[in-house]
Amino acid sequence: MTLRLLPCVLTLALVAVGAAAQEPTFDAAPADAWPLARGSLAGTGRSAAVLALPLAEAWHRTFEKTAFGAVPVIADGTIYLGDLDGTFHALALADGATQWSFKADAAGFPSAAAVSPAPGPGLVIVGDDTGVVRAFDRGTGKVVWEYETDGEISGGPTILPTAAGNRVLVGSQDASLSCLNLADGKLVWKHSIADQIRCAPVVARTAAGDRVFIAGCDGKLHVIDAATGEEQVAVPIDGPTGTTPAVLGDRVFFGTEGGAFFAIDFVKAATAWRAAPAAAGQAYRSSAALTDDLVIVGSRRRAVEAFATADGARSWRRPMRGRVDASPVVVGITDSRRGAADPRPAAIVADAAGKIMVLDATTGDPRWEFDAGGGFGAGPAVAAGRVVIASDDGTVWCFATAP
């Protein structure tokens, strides 16, 4: 059964993890991989990579009669990405060549993927819009196992290493969060809420154990014990959301369909601060990215905004040509034309009008931009010195430092 209810938000995510250097971390993606939809287990949208500007197109590849709505994931020189017409692709990071592909019957892939960490089975996990979660052999594309839910998988799965073995956490529009055994896809536990789950699960490590966070269409932030699936607390917010939360310390950051942006203290189970909508119709369908002291997020009011993590003060607002549903990524940048220099934090953003920009994270000032033509509903991935992003006109773009 496929559940296609639309009153919430559309958040897209993707996941990948590779060799030992690419194992998932809580705070940031490693420089050589983009292992999860939001890069890290905590959903920070942050990479350890440092990019030298300006960037230049390394390659692009257009797939006919399809569109992409998910973040690419990258590991060991391979991009994993599904399209909305039901083909899941494994592409070479070097040149975009197909390594293998899988065609689903009557299904599309709005969800990002997740790549399993080493040691263990070399799998890539992804859900489709009929509610089926598949594990593929990373080398061959052979289906290793399947797990069925009763609703679309909109947010990417998360692979969490535990003492009991690697687990796959995946939310569904059937309002359930499933915890699966990575090796065979068998259900470990299942937790249900009152309405759809469209976000990717994120995780924080606490003294009491790992905690899973789900921002739900039921208007609550849910905090769930990762070992048992038992809910620890549910904090009310002002309405539904499908954006993936980002965790920093004891706080969880995300925007809502009603246009408010929240910082929730999950230890106190209370709102730390709330930024009111700047204008009518300012829904947040972008997930946030974090620096040490700023939270950066796209708005449907054709802008990218930055708030202070401490108190929610709006630090800057950068107008864009189109709405910004794509989630930003935070990296370090230097200027290749001026030689080596200490990297500065920057945000890579993209909008529905096809504009890709690198913004200074501190000021919001543009540092580089590119007009791709087709719009972007999902954000970029950064790995091995490259930026990869897929558009709604079926094109996968790859950028690297200009020669």
C-alpha positions as CSV (number, residue, x, y, z in Angstrom):
1,M,0.0,0.0,0.0
2,T,1.3,3.5,-0.9
3,L,0.3,6.5,1.2
4,R,0.5,9.8,-0.7
5,L,-0.7,12.5,1.6
6,L,0.6,15.9,0.9
7,P,-0.3,18.4,3.6
8,C,3.2,18.4,5.1
9,V,6.7,19.1,3.7
10,L,8.9,17.5,1.1
11,T,12.4,16.9,2.4
12,L,14.9,14.9,0.4
13,A,17.9,13.1,1.7
14,L,20.6,10.7,0.8
15,V,23.3,8.6,2.5
16,A,26.6,7.0,1.9
17,V,29.5,5.6,3.9
18,G,32.5,3.7,2.7
19,A,35.9,2.6,4.0
20,A,37.4,3.1,7.5
21,A,38.1,6.8,6.8
22,Q,34.5,7.2,5.6
23,E,32.7,5.8,8.7
24,P,29.8,7.9,9.9
25,T,30.6,10.6,12.4
26,F,28.2,12.6,14.6
27,D,29.4,16.1,13.7
28,A,30.5,16.2,10.1
29,A,31.0,14.1,6.9
30,P,34.6,13.1,6.3
31,A,36.4,15.0,3.5
32,D,36.4,12.0,1.2
33,A,32.8,10.9,1.4
34,W,29.2,12.1,1.8
35,P,27.8,9.2,3.8
36,L,24.3,10.3,4.7
37,A,21.6,12.6,3.4
38,R,22.8,15.3,5.7
39,G,26.4,14.1,5.7
40,S,26.6,13.1,9.4
41,L,24.6,11.2,11.9
42,A,23.6,14.5,13.7
43,G,22.3,15.9,10.4
44,T,24.6,18.9,10.5
45,G,25.0,19.3,6.7
46,R,28.6,19.8,7.4
47,S,31.7,18.4,5.6
48,A,35.3,18.3,6.8
49,A,36.3,19.1,3.2
50,V,38.2,22.3,2.2
51,L,37.5,23.5,-1.3
52,A,39.7,26.0,-3.2
53,L,37.7,28.6,-5.1
54,P,36.9,29.2,-7.9
55,L,35.1,26.0,-8.9
56,A,34.7,24.8,-12.4
57,E,32.5,22.2,-14.0
58,A,34.2,18.9,-14.0
59,W,31.4,17.1,-15.9
60,H,27.7,16.9,-16.2
61,R,25.4,14.2,-17.4
62,T,21.8,14.5,-18.4
63,F,19.4,11.5,-18.2
64,E,16.4,11.8,-20.6
65,K,12.8,11.9,-19.5
66,T,13.4,11.9,-15.7
67,A,14.1,14.2,-12.8
68,F,16.1,14.0,-9.6
69,G,14.7,14.9,-6.2
70,A,17.3,13.5,-3.8
71,V,20.7,14.4,-2.5
72,P,23.5,12.3,-4.0
73,V,25.6,10.2,-1.6
74,I,29.2,9.4,-2.3
75,A,31.7,6.8,-1.1
76,D,34.9,5.2,-2.5
77,G,34.7,7.2,-5.8
78,T,31.0,6.3,-6.5
79,I,27.9,8.4,-6.5
80,Y,24.6,6.7,-5.5
81,L,21.4,8.4,-6.6
82,G,17.9,7.4,-7.6
83,D,15.7,9.3,-10.0
84,L,11.9,9.9,-9.8
85,D,11.1,7.5,-12.6
86,G,12.5,4.4,-10.8
87,T,16.1,4.0,-11.8
88,F,18.8,3.8,-9.1
89,H,22.2,4.8,-10.4
90,A,25.8,4.0,-9.3
91,L,28.0,6.5,-11.2
92,A,31.7,7.1,-11.2
93,L,32.7,10.3,-9.3
94,A,35.5,10.9,-11.8
95,D,33.4,11.2,-15.0
96,G,29.7,10.2,-14.3
97,A,30.0,6.9,-16.1
98,T,27.4,4.3,-15.1
99,Q,28.9,1.5,-13.0
100,W,25.5,-0.2,-12.5
101,S,21.8,0.6,-12.4
102,F,18.6,-0.9,-11.1
103,K,15.1,-0.3,-12.5
104,A,12.2,-0.6,-10.1
105,D,8.7,-1.5,-11.3
106,A,6.2,1.3,-11.0
107,A,8.2,3.2,-8.4
108,G,10.5,6.2,-8.1
109,F,13.2,7.2,-5.7
110,P,12.5,10.6,-3.9
111,S,14.7,9.5,-1.0
112,A,18.4,9.7,-0.6
113,A,20.4,6.6,0.0
114,A,22.8,5.4,2.7
115,V,26.1,3.5,2.3
116,S,27.1,1.0,4.9
117,P,30.4,1.5,6.9
118,A,33.3,-0.8,6.9
119,P,33.8,-3.4,8.2
120,G,30.7,-5.3,7.2
121,P,28.6,-6.0,4.1
122,G,29.2,-3.5,1.3
123,L,25.6,-2.3,1.0
124,V,23.8,0.8,-0.2
125,I,20.3,1.3,1.2
126,V,17.5,3.3,-0.3
127,G,13.7,3.6,-0.1
128,D,11.2,4.3,-2.9
129,D,7.8,6.0,-3.2
130,T,5.9,2.8,-2.8
131,G,7.4,2.2,0.7
132,V,9.9,-0.5,-0.3
133,V,13.4,-0.2,1.3
134,R,16.1,-2.1,-0.6
135,A,19.7,-3.0,0.1
136,F,21.9,-3.3,-2.9
137,D,25.4,-4.9,-3.1
138,R,27.6,-1.8,-3.8
139,G,29.8,-3.6,-6.3
140,T,27.1,-5.3,-8.4
141,G,23.8,-3.7,-7.8
142,K,22.2,-7.0,-6.8
143,V,19.3,-6.7,-4.4
144,V,20.4,-8.3,-1.1
145,W,17.2,-7.7,0.9
146,E,13.9,-5.8,0.9
147,Y,11.7,-4.4,3.6
148,E,8.2,-3.0,3.0
149,T,6.4,-0.2,4.7
150,D,2.9,1.2,4.0
151,G,4.0,4.7,2.9
152,E,6.4,6.6,0.7
153,I,10.0,6.9,1.9
154,S,10.7,10.6,1.5
155,G,13.7,11.0,3.8
156,G,16.9,9.1,3.5
157,P,17.8,6.2,5.8
158,T,20.4,6.5,8.5
159,I,22.9,3.7,9.2
160,L,23.9,3.7,12.9
161,P,26.7,1.5,14.2
162,T,25.8,0.0,17.6
163,A,27.3,-2.5,20.0
164,A,24.7,-5.0,18.7
165,G,25.6,-4.4,15.1
166,N,24.8,-1.8,12.4
167,R,21.2,-0.7,12.3
168,V,19.2,1.0,9.5
169,L,16.8,3.8,10.7
170,V,14.2,4.7,8.1
171,G,11.0,6.8,8.4
172,S,7.9,6.3,6.3
173,Q,4.8,8.3,5.3
174,D,2.9,5.5,7.1
175,A,3.9,7.4,10.3
176,S,6.4,4.8,11.4
177,L,10.1,4.8,12.1
178,S,11.6,1.3,11.6
179,C,15.0,0.1,12.9
180,L,16.3,-2.8,10.8
181,N,19.3,-5.0,11.0
182,L,21.7,-3.9,8.3
183,A,22.9,-7.4,7.3
184,D,19.5,-8.9,6.6
185,G,16.8,-6.2,6.8
186,K,15.0,-7.9,9.7
187,L,13.0,-5.6,11.9
188,V,14.5,-4.8,15.3
189,W,11.9,-2.3,16.5
190,K,9.2,0.0,15.1
191,H,7.9,3.3,16.5
192,S,4.8,5.0,15.2
193,I,3.7,8.6,15.6
194,A,0.4,10.4,14.7
195,D,1.2,11.5,11.2
196,Q,3.6,11.1,8.3
197,I,7.4,11.0,8.7
198,R,9.1,12.7,5.8
199,C,12.5,13.6,7.3
200,A,15.6,11.5,7.7
201,P,16.3,10.3,11.2
202,V,19.3,11.9,12.9
203,V,21.1,10.8,16.0
204,A,22.9,12.3,19.0
205,R,25.1,10.4,21.5
206,T,24.2,11.2,25.1
207,A,25.2,10.0,28.5
208,A,22.0,8.0,28.6
209,G,22.6,6.4,25.2
210,D,22.0,7.2,21.6
211,R,18.9,9.3,20.8
212,V,17.0,9.4,17.5
213,F,15.2,12.6,16.4
214,I,12.2,12.8,14.1
215,A,10.5,16.1,13.2
216,G,7.0,15.0,12.3
217,C,4.0,16.1,10.3
218,D,2.1,15.7,13.6
219,G,3.7,19.0,14.8
220,K,6.1,17.5,17.3
221,L,9.8,16.8,17.7
222,H,10.2,13.2,18.8
223,V,13.1,11.9,20.8
224,I,13.5,8.2,20.7
225,D,15.8,5.7,22.4
226,A,17.9,4.2,19.6
227,A,18.3,0.9,21.4
228,T,14.7,0.2,22.2
229,G,12.5,2.4,20.0
230,E,10.8,3.9,23.1
231,E,9.9,7.5,22.9
232,Q,11.7,9.6,25.6
233,V,9.9,12.9,24.9
234,A,7.8,14.7,22.3
235,V,8.1,18.5,22.2
236,P,5.2,20.4,20.5
237,I,6.0,22.8,17.7
238,D,3.7,25.1,15.9
239,G,2.7,22.8,13.0
240,P,3.9,20.1,10.7
241,T,7.4,19.8,9.2
242,G,9.2,17.3,7.0
243,T,12.6,18.9,7.3
244,T,15.5,16.8,8.7
245,P,16.6,18.2,12.1
246,A,20.3,19.2,12.8
247,V,21.8,18.5,16.2
248,L,24.4,20.6,18.0
249,G,25.1,19.9,21.7
250,D,21.8,19.7,23.5
251,R,19.8,21.6,20.8
252,V,18.0,20.5,17.7
253,F,17.4,22.9,14.8
254,F,14.7,22.9,12.1
255,G,12.1,25.0,10.3
256,T,8.4,24.3,9.9
257,E,5.8,24.5,7.2
258,G,4.3,27.5,9.0
259,G,7.6,29.4,8.6
260,A,8.9,29.4,12.1
261,F,12.4,28.2,12.8
262,F,13.1,26.3,16.1
263,A,15.9,25.5,18.4
264,I,14.7,22.8,20.8
265,D,16.6,21.9,24.0
266,F,16.0,18.2,24.0
267,V,17.4,17.7,27.5
268,K,14.9,20.2,29.0
269,A,12.2,19.2,26.5
270,A,11.5,22.9,25.8
271,T,11.9,25.5,23.1
272,A,15.3,27.3,23.5
273,W,14.3,29.9,20.9
274,R,11.9,30.4,18.1
275,A,12.4,32.7,15.1
276,A,9.0,33.9,13.8
277,P,8.3,34.0,10.1
278,A,9.9,36.9,8.3
279,A,7.0,37.0,5.8
280,A,3.8,35.2,4.9
281,G,4.3,32.0,3.0
282,Q,7.8,31.5,4.2
283,A,7.7,27.7,4.6
284,Y,10.9,25.9,5.4
285,R,11.4,22.8,3.2
286,S,15.1,23.0,3.4
287,S,17.0,21.3,6.2
288,A,19.6,23.4,8.1
289,A,23.4,23.3,8.0
290,L,25.5,24.2,11.0
291,T,28.7,26.1,11.6
292,D,30.1,26.4,15.2
293,D,27.8,29.4,15.9
294,L,25.4,29.8,13.0
295,V,22.5,27.7,11.6
296,I,22.0,28.3,7.8
297,V,18.8,27.4,6.0
298,G,16.9,27.9,2.8
299,S,13.5,29.5,2.6
300,R,10.6,29.3,0.1
301,R,10.6,33.1,0.2
302,R,13.6,32.9,-2.2
303,A,16.3,33.5,0.3
304,V,19.0,31.8,2.4
305,E,19.1,32.8,6.1
306,A,21.5,32.5,9.0
307,F,20.5,32.5,12.7
308,A,22.8,32.6,15.7
309,T,22.7,29.1,17.3
310,A,22.8,30.8,20.8
311,D,19.7,33.0,20.6
312,G,18.2,32.9,17.2
313,A,19.2,36.4,16.1
314,R,19.1,36.7,12.3
315,S,22.7,37.2,11.3
316,W,22.1,37.7,7.5
317,R,19.7,37.0,4.7
318,R,20.8,36.4,1.1
319,P,18.1,36.8,-1.6
320,M,18.0,34.1,-4.3
321,R,16.4,34.0,-7.7
322,G,14.1,31.1,-6.8
323,R,12.7,29.4,-3.7
324,V,15.3,27.4,-1.7
325,D,14.0,23.9,-0.9
326,A,17.5,22.4,-1.4
327,S,19.4,22.0,1.9
328,P,22.7,23.8,2.2
329,V,26.1,22.2,2.9
330,V,28.8,23.8,5.0
331,V,32.5,23.4,4.0
332,G,35.8,25.2,4.4
333,I,36.9,27.4,1.5
334,T,40.2,29.0,0.4
335,D,41.0,31.1,-2.8
336,S,43.3,29.1,-5.1
337,R,44.3,32.3,-6.9
338,R,45.8,33.8,-3.7
339,G,47.7,30.7,-2.6
340,A,47.2,28.8,0.7
341,A,45.3,30.5,3.4
342,D,43.3,29.5,6.5
343,P,40.0,28.2,5.3
344,R,36.8,30.1,6.1
345,P,33.4,28.4,6.6
346,A,31.1,28.7,3.6
347,A,27.7,27.4,2.6
348,I,26.9,25.8,-0.8
349,V,23.3,26.6,-1.7
350,A,21.1,26.0,-4.7
351,D,17.6,27.3,-5.7
352,A,14.6,26.3,-7.8
353,A,15.7,28.6,-10.6
354,G,18.9,26.7,-11.2
355,K,21.4,29.0,-9.4
356,I,24.2,27.4,-7.4
357,M,26.2,29.7,-5.0
358,V,29.0,29.5,-2.5
359,L,28.2,32.0,0.3
360,D,30.6,33.2,3.0
361,A,29.0,31.6,6.1
362,T,29.8,34.5,8.4
363,T,28.4,37.3,6.2
364,G,26.3,35.7,3.5
365,D,28.4,37.4,0.8
366,P,28.7,35.4,-2.5
367,R,32.1,33.9,-3.2
368,W,31.2,31.9,-6.4
369,E,28.1,31.1,-8.5
370,F,27.0,29.0,-11.4
371,D,23.7,29.0,-13.5
372,A,22.8,25.4,-14.2
373,G,19.4,26.1,-15.9
374,G,17.3,23.3,-14.4
375,G,16.1,23.9,-10.8
376,F,17.2,22.1,-7.6
377,G,14.9,20.6,-5.0
378,A,17.6,18.8,-3.2
379,G,21.0,19.9,-2.0
380,P,24.6,19.0,-2.9
381,A,27.0,16.4,-1.6
382,V,30.8,17.1,-1.1
383,A,33.5,14.5,-1.3
384,A,37.1,14.1,-2.5
385,G,37.3,17.8,-3.6
386,R,34.2,17.6,-5.6
387,V,30.6,19.0,-5.3
388,V,27.8,16.9,-6.8
389,I,24.2,18.0,-7.2
390,A,21.3,16.7,-9.3
391,S,18.5,18.8,-10.8
392,D,14.9,18.5,-11.7
393,D,15.7,18.4,-15.4
394,G,17.5,15.1,-15.0
395,T,21.1,16.4,-14.9
396,V,23.8,15.4,-12.5
397,W,26.4,18.2,-12.1
398,C,30.0,17.8,-10.7
399,F,32.3,20.7,-9.9
400,A,35.9,20.8,-8.7
401,T,38.5,23.5,-8.2
402,A,39.3,25.3,-11.4
403,P,42.6,24.3,-13.0
